[in-house]
Amino acid sequence: MADMQSSPAAVPTIIRREDYRPPDWLVPAIDLDFDLDAAATQVKATLGVSRNGAHDRPLRLDGDDLTPLRVSVDGQILEEGQWHLDAGALVIPLTGDTHQIETLVELTPAENSKLMGLYASGGLLCTQCEAEGFRRITFFPDRPDILSRYSVHMTADKQLYPVLLANGDPVGQGDLPGGRHWARWTDPFPKPCYLFALVAGDLACNADRFVTMSGREVALGIWVKEADLPRTAHAMQALKNSMAWDERVYGREYDLDVFNIVAVADFNFGAMENKGLNIFNSRYILADPDTATDVDYDGVEGVVAHEYFHNWSGNRVTCRDWFQLSLKEGFTVFRDQNFSADMGSHAVKRIEDVRILRGAQFQEDQGPLAHPVRPESYMEISNFYTATIYNKGAELIRMMALMLGPERFRAGTDLYFERHDGQAATCEDFVIAMEEGGGIDLRQFRLWYEQAGTPRVRALLAYDAAAGRATLTLEQSVPPTPGQADKEPMAIPLRTALFDPASGQSGGDHLLLLTEERQNFIFEGLSAAPILSINRGFSAPVIVETDRSQADLAFLSAHDDDPFARYEAMQQLMVNVLVGKIAGQPVDEDAVLAAIRNTAADSALDPAFVAEAIRLPSEAYLGDQMAIVDPDAIHAARDGLQSRIGSELETLWRDIHARTKANGFSLSAAAKGARKLRNTALLYLAASGAEDGASVAFDQFDQADNMTERQAALATLANGTSVERDAALDIFYQRYRSDALTLDKWFQTQAFAFHADTVDLVQELAHHQDFSLGNPNRVRSLYGAFTGNQWAFHHPSGKGYRLVADCVIALDKLNPQTAARLVPPLGRWKRFDAQRAGMMRAELQRILAEPGLSKDVTEQVSKSLE
């Protein structure tokens, strides 16, 4: 036996896209034999390898934290001098072109706190291999362009692990002496090792079936702890809806006889699309009215769909290298967004998606971690699972779909799937398929993949009354980002309409394609100066600046026939008032109140849309509108306007709150919309300063038959200092203390609260008996939520920064991936005043000075300090 050699920490290597070269060796087939045990698992891997091209380079098999017990080539056991370890990788010199390699390694799943590779979670053994976790299971060329057929044999204690699952279809199982048993699974489809999955444990199954469009029956299973079975019905229905939708919209049929999902408590991501065996964070599987909000229900539906859609956009066609990550993630996010829109409200879904994009990706583009949708380099690939890759990547697909139209876009996706099925492809391959299938030239559009930053479009509308003509002048610019000082003009599709102020009608949509730094677009036959509606449906992920007056925005907030544009006009109306107020300028708050009153009183509108439209922009979004963010001024201005809206429209909020109360729980669109509007009304009522505000909120909390209304009431109370606040928090904790997912909400609600002592409270909660750094969900619910609370995180004392930095340092030793995701809020120091910026930099420098820092955190911090 040879232990892995220890060596001094090396300077992390920078991986560059331009250095890509095809693999030296291919692995057409692999057979894995697991002797499973939490304390000591042995893995025997048999690889059939073949030399790829004419070269004499040795076979290099990646490894990380593995103990090799045996290495053999073509049946002959090698002595240690016939192989060696290099930075964890197993290197074997080989002379022939084809060989059979066998390795035996030992792992300790119970001690794997990184949650990558094979690890223990709540009595289960499970895996997570994306991006580079398979090398923590066995020696293998761990890169996505190595496609192999997998056969997996598992043995385990039958009492501890009665269920044994892997990728593909089951081909055999049986009992063994000593209370053990075995199972074998095979996957007939070649796949990269990041899609490998295995689960062993004591699980119960919600079993169902789906008949595909060609008449094949697929066995479906959602595997959870026995007590959680009642909470899996929504996920199962979402899965069946997803399978039917993908057949109908994309013509994609499921290809195996079995599709399994397993929910685990400890997971770094939301879920993982492993071929035929999806492994999910339990928060995206388990849902019932008592423990899940409407947002949770939507999250379950969307993530189940996302991971299922990956079967084609990610599994059957995978990535050539990790620089192409958006090839699968951006496309699949676009697919799951459209699925969710079809399942609910297109207008509300678009508003929600854009809010997420602006809140996460636009901030990313403005900071030191800005990168293109197809990055050029990385130190640690897990740091590129970002909003740019996912959400902006989805917007790129959406723009192509808009420019092509439904029929040509479908032709392009059909060509893409047919041409690259069973291959590791690139973003360029996708764009080419769109060009050839849709008959369009996308040469300039490719810049969206290459250039980082959020384009800014200046729109000026001039009207010539004598000629009845309007001229729309559009100017674009893309701000400098790290490593990219100068940018070329982008191809920007902008859906636009001009409204007649007298009739309230428009002449219909125009799709304008802005391709130059400055272009003019002419509109004829206009009898009056029109009002501009631009970037309708958020047709391009850009920041649009216009000279529209508050009166124009008020008009659009009442008359625009595009729901997103109507919402956008209302939001801009509010932003103008709040930013002006912060700057000490005279503002017309009455225009905001009138627009809110008119929208809230319009019974023809979808209540869910009304709730979105009348919400004030978040404090973080307001900060994004300022050159230097002033958290205290932003909070004061927003809180003041919210209080005035609450008090002057108090009668309206009481009426809405009363009439939207339901007699029973339903997941219908109407019921969900009513709950969303009711909770918004409660928020404004509490902000009004009414003497009974806290008691009304507590009554809703106490009487609610669903978590949506219960948590909203708790969040409303958490912002105040009433006795009802303390009572509600205690009641919630006592009721849900044994339910980990729901208790996350208790931590999150307090970390999000606009409360003067939120920083101190978060520090106290970090030492709570139910808090653990070992569970990523709990970390995100407390520290992740806290960094999203702009006013609290940026406390002028800097103690919020120190609190998060302390967490990053401690967590990095356990789970570097989760720790690294807490760094970006500190990295935005350039957006704040000198005092705050200095304190944020100091904490970043303190983190970077920590001995033994992981690649994950090192990359995030070092880039943030540039």
N, C-alpha and C positions, 0 to 999 in steps of 0.2 A: 504493500500500500504506500502511496506517495501523497503527502499532504500538499495542498496548493502553497506555493512559495510566497512569502510575504516580501514586499519591497517598499522602499520609500515612495510616498505619494508623488506621482508624476504631474507635471503641468498638463492640464486637460488639453486634448487635441481639438483643433478646429476642423470640422468636417465641411468640405466645400462641394457644392453641386458640380462645379466645373471639373472636379477630379473623379467623377463617376467613371467606373469601368466595369464591364461585365464580370460576373464571378469567375474565378479560376476553376472552380469545381462545382458541378451540379449534383444534386441529390434527388434522383427520380423517385426513390422509395425509402421509407424509414419505418422500422418496426420498434415500438417502445414497449418495454415490460416494466411495470411498476409494482414494487413490493411496498405497499402503502402503510405508513405509520407516522403519527404526528411528531414523534421524537426522532425517528430515523427512518427515512424512506430511501430505498435503493432503486435506481433507474438504470436498466440495461437498454442501450440504444444500438440498433443494428442499422447501419446506413449503407445503402448502395450508392457509391460515388463514381462520377465519371469526369475525366479531365475536359475542360471547356476550352478548346483551341490548342494551338501549338505553343507550349511553354513548359518550363521545368520547375515551376514554383510548387512548393509543398502544399499539402492540404492543411488549411488553417480552420479550426473549429472554435468559434467563440465560446467563452465560459466566464462565469462570474460567481464567486463564492461556492465553487464545487470542489468536492474531495474525490479525486479520481482513484478508483480501486483497481481497475484493470483496463488495459488497452490492447486490442488485437487487430491484426490486418489479415484478411483472408484465412481466418481460423488460427493464426499463429499469435500467441501472446507476446507482446513486445516488452523488452527490458526498458528501464527508465532512460537509458542512453539513446534509445531508438525513437524517442519522442521527448518533447519538452514543453514547458508552459511559458508563454510570452504574454505578459499583461493579462493573465487569466485565460488566454486562449491556448488550446491544445494544438501543437504543430507537429505534423508527421510528414517526413520526406517520403515520397512515393515515386516509383519509376514507371509503372504501367499506367494505362489510361482508364481502367475500371478496377474497382476494388470493393470489398466488403469490409467495413470498419465496424468494430464493436467496442463500446465503452461501457464501463460500469462505474457509477458515481453514487455518492451518498449525500443526502440533504437533511436539513432539520426544519421542516415546515413550521413547527411551533415557535421557532425563534425568528421567523422571517417577518419582521415588523415593516419592511418596505412594501409588503403586499404586492410584490412583483415576482413572477415565477410561481412555484408551488408553496402555498401558505395555509395556515390553519385559521379558521374563523368560526367562532361559535359552535365548535364541535364538528365542523366540516373541514375537509381538505379541498381546496379549490385552486384555480390557476388564474393568472393574468399575465399575458405575454406581449401585448402591444405596449410600447413599441419594441423594446429589447429585453423582454422578460424570459424568453425561451432559453436563453443562455444560462439562466439560473436554474434550469431543470436538467439539461444535458448539454454536452458539447455539440455544437451545430453551427454552420455558417448562418448567423442570425441576421438576415437581410431579406427584405420583402420580395426580391426577384428570384429567390430560390423556391421553386414550386415543387412540392413533393406529395406523393400519395402516402397516407398515414394508416398504419394498423396499430392498435393500442390494446395491450393486455394488462389487466389490473388484478392484483390479489390483495385482500384486506381482511381484517377481523369482521366477521359478518354481523356481530352484535353492535359494534361501534359504527360500522360503515355498511349498512345493508343495501344501500343504493350506490351503484357504480356507473357513472356516465362519462361519455367522451364524445368526440366529434363523429359525425356520420351516422351510420345505422348499426344497431346491435347484431352480432352474428353468433354469439354463444355466451353461456353462463353456466355455472355449476358450483357445487359445494366441494370443499377440500377438508382434509383432516385438521383437527385442532381448532374447530370453530371458525375456519376461514372460508372464503369463497372467491370466485374469479368471474371476470366478464371480459369479453373481447368486442371491440368496436372497430369498424373500418370505414374510411371515407374515400369513396371512389373518385372524388374530384381533387386534382392537385391544388395545394394551397400553400401559402407562405407560413412559416412557423409562428408568426405573431397571431395567427388564427387558431392555434392549437388550444384545446380546452379539456379539462378533466375535473370532475367533481365526485367526491366520495362522502357519504354521510347518511344520517338518519333523516330522511325526507319523505314528505307526503306529496302526492301528485294530484293536481286538478287536470284530469285527462279529458280531451275532446278530440274532434277530428275536423278535417277540412278537405273538401273534394275540389281538386284543381280544375281548371278550365278544360283540361284534356281527359278528365274523369278519374284521375289518380286520387287515392285516398291517402291523406297524410295524418299520422298520429301526432297529436299535439299534447305537450305536457308542460305544466308550470309547477316546479318543484320548490316547496317551502317547508318550513317547520309545520308540524301537524296543526298547531294552534292558529297558524296564519292562513290556512286554506280558505276560510270564509272571505278573506280580503283579496282574493285573486280573480274574482269574477270579471271585474272591469278590465284587467290586463288581458284575460283570455279573449274577451270580446274585441278588444283593440287589436289583438293579433289576427283574429279572423277577418276583421274589417281591413286590416293592412294587406293581407294576402289577396283579398278580393279586389282592393283598390289598385294594387300593383299590376294585377292581370288586366284590369279594365283600362287603366291610364297608360301603362307602359308595355303591356303585353308580356310581362315577366311572370313566369310560372315557377313555383317552388320545385326543387329538383331531387330532394331526398325523400325517404319514406317516413322520417321522423323529424320533428322540430321540437326541441326542448329548451326551456328557460329555467334557470336556477337563480333564486334570490339569496344574496349573502349580505351579512351585516357590515362587514369591513371591506370597503372597496374604494380605490382611488378615483374612479371615474363614475359616470352615471350608469354605464352598461358597456358590454363588449359583444361584438357581433360574431364571435367564433362560429365557424361553419356548423350549423345544425345544433349547436349547444351554446346559446347566448347566456352569459353570466351577467346578472344585474345587481346593482346596488338595490337593496330591498326597498328603498324609498320610491323607486320607479316601478314597483310591482304591487305593493300592498296598498289597498285603498278601501275605506268604507266611510259612510257619512260621519261617524263619530270621531274618526281620527284624521281624515284627509279633507283638505280644502278643495274648492273647485280648481284652484291652480294646481294642486297635487293631482287631481283626476286628469286634468289636461296634460300634465307632465308625464304621467303613466302612459297615456294614449300616444303622446308624441314620441317618447323614447322607445316604446315597444315598436312603433312604426319605423323609427329611424334604424334600429338594429335589424329589424326584418328586411328593410329595403337594402341594407348593406349586402344581403345575399347576392345581389347582382352588382350594385354599385359599390364594390369594395372587395367582395369575395370572388365571384366569378371573373370579374375584372379587378385586379388589384394594382398596387402602386409599384412602379419600377424601383423607386428609392423614396426615402422619407421626405425629400424636398417636394415630392408630388402629393403630399398628404391631403391637400385640398381636392385632389382629383376624386377621392372617395368621400371626404367629409363635407366639402362644400356642396357637391352634387346631392349627397344624401340629406343634408339639412334642407336644401331646396325641396326635395321630394317630401320630407316629413312635414315641412311647413304647408305645402299645398294639400297634403292629406288632412292635416288638422283643420285647415280652412274649409275643406269640403265637408268635414264632420261637424263643423260649427258655423261661425260667422266669418266670412272672408274679410270684412271690414275690421272687425275687432282683432282678428289674428294678425292682420298686417300692422295695425297700430302696436300690438304687443311685440312683434318681431323687430320693428324699427326702434322701439324704446330700448330693447336689449342691445341692438346694434349700436345705437348712440351712447348708451350707458357704458358699454364695455369696449367695443371696437374703435369707436371714434376717439375715446380716451387713449387707447393703445397707440393709435396713429399720431397722437399729439405728444407722445412721450418718448423716452430713450429706448423703449423696447419695440418701436415701430419696425415692421418688416413687411416685405411683399407677401402676397397670397402664395406665391411660390418663392420661398426663401432661397438665399444664395449660400448661407453657411449656418452652422450651429455647433455648439459645444455639447449640449445635451438635448436630444430630440424631444424628450418629454416636455421641454419648455415651449415647444411649438404647437402644443395643443391649445391654440389660442382662439380668441374671437375673430381675429383676422383670417385664420385658416378656415374656420367653420362658418361664421356668420357673414363676413365679407365675401368669402368664397361662394356662399349661397347666392349673394347678390349678383355676382358675376354670371352665374348660371341664369338667374332671373332676367338680367339684361339681355343675354343671348336669346332666351325664350321670347322676350318681348319683341326684339328686332326680327326674329324669324316668324313668329306667329305659331299657333298650336300645331298645325299640320306639318310644317317644315321642321319644327323643333322635334316632333315625334319621329320624323324621318331621320333626323340627325342622331337621336338617341338609339334608334333601331340599328343604324349603321355602326355606331360606337360599340354596342353590345355584341353584334354579330362579328365585327372585325377583330375585337380584342378579347373575346371569351376565352378564358383559360390562360390569359397573358398578364404580365406586369407592365402596365402602361404609364403614360405621362400626361400631364395637363395639356401638352401640345397635341397629343393624340386625340383628346376630347375635342379641342377646338377645331382640329382638322375634320373630324367627323361632322361637326356642326356646319362647317363650310361646305363640305361635299354633299352632305345629306340635305342641307337647307338652301344651297345655292347662294351663299353670301360670302363676302370678303371680310375677314376678321383680322387682317394684318395689324391694323392700328389698335384694335380691341385687345390684342395680346399684351399691351402695356399695362392693363389692369393686373395681370399676373406678375409683372416685372417691377412696377413702381409702387413704393410704399406711400402712405399718406392719403388723407381725405381731400379730394379735389374741392375747390371752392368755385362757385359759379355766381357771377354778378349779373343780375337781370334788370334791365332798364327798358321801360315801355314808353314810347313817345307816340302821340296821336296828332295826325294832321286832319283837322276838321274839314278843311276845304276839299281835300282829296278823299275823305272817308277812309283813311288808311292809318294803320298802326304799325310801327316798327319796333320789333323786340330785338334789343341788342344783348347778346350773351357774351360774357368774357369768362374764361376759365384760367385757373392757376392751381398748381399742386405745390404745397409748401415743402421746404427741405425736410428731410428725415435723416437719421443716422446713416452715413455712407452714401446718401443720394442727395447732393446739394441742388442739382439742376434736373428738372423734369420736362418731358415732352408733353405736348397736348394730348389729352385722352379722347377716346370716342365715348361720348356721354349721351345716352338716349333720355330725352326729357318729354314726358307726356304733358301737354300744355292745352289750356283752354282760355278763351277770352269771354268774359261775362258782360252782358248789357246791364248796366245799373238800374235801368228803368223796368225792364221786364223780369230781371233776375234769371235770365236764360243765357246759355252759351251757344256758340255755333258748333259745338262738338269737340272731340279730342283731336289734337294734332300731335303726332310723334315727331319731335324735332331731334335731329342728330347733330350734336355739337362736336365738331372734330378739329376746330382751329382755336387759336387763342382768343379770337374775337370774330363773331359772325352776326349778321343781321338777318332777321326773318320778317317777311312782309305779310300783313293781313289786310285784305281789301274789303270794301263794301260795309263799312261800319258807320252807323249813324250817330254814335256817341262815343266818347272816350271810354274804352273798356277797362274792366278790372281783371288783372292777371291771376290765373290759377296755374301754378307751375310745379313740376315734379310730382304730378298727380299719381297716387298710388305708391309714392316714393319709388319712381321708376329707375332712379340711379342713386347710389350711396354717396351723395355729395352734400355739401353745405351750400344752400342757396341764399344769397343776399339780394333783397329787392328794395325798391323805394316805395313800397306800398304803405299807405297811410293806415292809421288805426281804424279809420272809417272803412277803408277797403277791407281790412282784415275782419272787422265786425260784419260787413256784408257777406263775405265768403263763409264766415262761421255760421251764417243763417241760410245761405242759398247754394253753396257749392254742391253739385250733384255727385262729386267724387267723395266718398266718406273719409278717406285719409286726408285729402286736401282740406276738407271742412274741419277735421280735427286739428290739422296743422295750423290753420288760420287762427283757431281758438288758442292754441298753445303759443303761437307767436304774439298774439295780442297780450297774453299774460306775461310772456318773457319781456316784451318791450316795456311794460309797466314796471316789472320788478327790477330789471337792469337799470332803468332810468331812475327808479327810486333809490337804489343802492348808490348810484352816481350823484345823488342829490339834485336831480333834475325835476322839473314839474311834470307830473304824470296825471293821466285821467283814469283813476281806478273805477269810476262809474261805468266806463265802457266795458270793463271786464265783468262787473256785476250784471250789467244788462245782458251781455252775451250769455252768461251762465244762467240767468233767470229764463231767458228765451229758450235756450237749449233744454234745460231741465223740465220746462213746462210743455215741451213739444211731444205730445202723446203718440205722434206718428213715428218717432224715432225708436230704434232698438234700445232698451234700457241699458244694455251692456255698452253700447256706443256712447250713450249719454254719460255714463259713469266715467268712461275714458276721457271724453271731451272736457268735462268740467273739473277734472283733477288739475291742480296746479303743477307746473313742471317741478321735478325733483331739485333739491338743493345742489346735487352734483351736476345736473344738466345746466343749471343757472351758472355754476362755476365755469363750465366749459365755454360760456359766452363772454367770459372776462379775460383780459390779458393777464391779470394777477388775481387769483382767487382770494376772496375775503370771506371765510366761512362764517364769521360772526355777523357781518353785515348781511350776507345772504340769508342766514337763518332769521335774523330780525325782520327783514323785509318780507320774506315769505310768510313767516308766522303772523306778522301784522295784517297782511292781505287776507290770509286764511281766516283770521279772527273777524275781520270786517265782513267777508263773504258770509261767514257763519251767523253773525249777529243781524245783519241787514236782511238776510234771506231766511231768518230763523223759522218763520211760519212755513215756508216752502220745504225746508228740511224736515220739519216735524210731520208734514203731510206725506212726503215721500217715504219717510221711515215707517209711518203707520200703514200706508196702503200697500207697501211691498212685503209686508210680513206674510209668510206662507203658512198654510195649515199642515203641511207635510213636506218631506224632502223629495225632491225630484232632480234628475240630472238633465232635464230638458233645457233647451237654449233659453226659453222664456224664464224658467226658474233660476237658472244661473245668472241671467241678466238682472233679474229682480234683486237677487242677493248682492250682486256687485253694486247696484245703485243704492240699495239700502245701506250698505256699509259706508259708501261715500257720504250719504246724507248724515249718518251717525258721526262721521269724522268732522263734518262742518258744524253739526249741532254742538258737539263737544268743544270745538274751537270758538264757538260763539260766546263762551263765558256764561251761558245760562246756568242758574243755580242747580238745576236738576240734570245737568249734562252727564256727570259721573254716574248718577243713579240710573239714567236711561241706558247708558252703556252697560252698567252692571246687570240691569234687567235683561238686556239682549244676551249678555254672556251667560246668565243663569238659566234663561228659558230656551236657548238655542237647541235645536235638534240636529245640528250639523256643525262641523268644525269651521266651515267658512265664516259663519256669523259669530261663532264663539271666539275664534282667534282674532277676527277683526275688532271685536269689542275689547278683547284683552289688550291688543295693540293700542287702541284708543286710550284705554285707561293707563297703560304703561307710560304714556307721555306726560301724565299729570302726577299729582302728589296726594290724591284723595285716599281715604280709608278704603274705598271700594277697590282701588288699585291693589293695595296690599292683600285684600281678601281674595280678589280674583286670581292673583298670582299664586297664592297658597292653595286655593281650591284646584287650580289647574295642575299644579305640581302633584298634589296628593292623588288626584284622579289618574294621572298618566305617568307616574314615576317609574312604573314597570314596563312601559312601552317606549322603547328607545327612540323610534322615529318621531313619535308625538312629543316626547320630552325635548327633542331637538328644537321644536317650535317654542318651547318655554325659554330656552337659552337665547334663541334667535330674536324673539320679541323684545327681550330686555336689552340685547346688544344694539338693536335698531332704534330704540326709544330716544326721542328728543327730550332728554332729561339732563338736568344740570350736572348730575353726578354719575352719568353713564360710564365714564372711564373707570371710576372707582368700583362701580357695580360689576363691570366686566372682569376686573382684576379679582374681585371677590368670587365671582362665579368660576373663574379659572381654578380655584381651589375647592370648589364644591365637590362633594363626595360622588356625584354623578357625572363629573366631567373627566374625560380621559383624552390624552394626546394620542392614544393608540387608535382611536376611531376617527377616520377622516370626516364622517358626517358631523360628529360632535365638534370637531375643530372648526369646520366651515360654519356651523350654526352659531358659534360664539365669535371666534376671531374673524372669520370671513365676513359675517354680518357687521361686525364692529368697524372694519375698514371701509365698508360701504356707507357708514353713518358719518357723513362729511363733517358735521358740526362737532360731534364727539371725538372722532379720530384726530381731528386737527385742533384739539384743545390747546390753547395758547401756551400752556406749561410744557408741552412736549411729552407729557406722560403717556399719551396714547401711542406715540411713536415707540417709546421705550417698551411699552407693554407688548406690542406686536413684534418688535425686534427680539425681545426675550423669548417669545414663543417660537420664532423662526430658528433661533439658535438651539433651543431644546428639541424642537421637532425634527430638525435636520438629522439628528443622530438616530431617529427612529424611522422617519418616512420623508426622505428628501423631496419627493414629488409634491407632497402636500405642503411642505414647508416653502418650497419655491413659489407656490401660488399666492403666498401672502406677501411677497416682496414688491410686486408692481405698485401698490398704493404708496409705498415709501419712495419709489422711483420717480414720482411726479413732482419732486421737490422744486423744480424750476418754475412751476406754475404758481408758487406761493411767495409770500413776503419773505424778506431776508431772514428774519428771526426764525420763522418756521422752516424755511429751506435749510438753514444751518443745522437745525436740530435733526431734520430728516437725514441729511448727509452724514451727520455724526453717527446716527444709528446704523446706516448702511455700512459705514467704515468699521464700526464695531463688529457687525456681522462678518464682514470680509476678513477681519483679523482673527476670527475664531479658528483654532487649529483643527485640521481634519474636515474642513467644510466640503460638502458634496459638490460634484460638478453642477447639479441642478441649481443649487443656491448660488454657487460661485458665479455662474454665467449671468443669472438675473441681477445679482448685486453689482458685479463689475460693469455690466452694460448700463445699469441705472446711475452709476457714478460718473459716466463719461460726459 
